[in-house]
Amino acid sequence: MADNIVLKKRLSSFRTENGRLTKISDDLLVDILRAWESWTGTAKEYCISLGLKKDQLGPMIKKAKKLAKSGA
């Protein structure tokens, strides 16, 4: 859970004034993926812990998996 607080703070630096997430760095995406893989709760709980909406997590995980597969 403490890792999610750090990830949430890191994500906040990529939020616009309107609250949208833009141009998230590749290393942060991979860190989110690693935390997701070790998460034991539900997807909804994970999204809440990161301050995300449920439809934001899927594309982030998908992009992070591509990055991890390419060796980023």
Secondary structure, DSSP 8 states (H G I E B T S, - for coil): -HHHHHHHHHHHTTB-TTS-B-S--HHHHHHHHHHHHH--S-HHHHHHHHT--HHHHHHHHHHHHHHHHHT-
